[in-house]
Amino acid sequence: MTPYFALGRALVAAIALSLTLAACGGDDDSDDDTASPPETEQPEPQPPQPQLRCAP
């Protein structure tokens, strides 16, 4: 086996591995219905703010 043949096989194996990993982990579909649920936590009530009025 020549060094070029071994290098070529290693290169093909690396490309095949990277394509396989990209195909298995690259789920970027934005139209799937698995969005995160909306927050159900109630916000804390704010104390009443003072009313600022202009003097006549």
Stockholm file with secondary structure:
# STOCKHOLM 1.0

chainA/1-56         MTPYFALGRALVAAIALSLTLAACGGDDDSDDDTASPPETEQPEPQPPQPQLRCAP
#=GR chainA/1-56 SS CCHHHHHHHHHHHHHHHHHHHHHHHCCCCSSSSCCCCCCCCCCCCCCCCCCCCCCC
#=GC SS_cons        CCHHHHHHHHHHHHHHHHHHHHHHHCCCCSSSSCCCCCCCCCCCCCCCCCCCCCCC
//
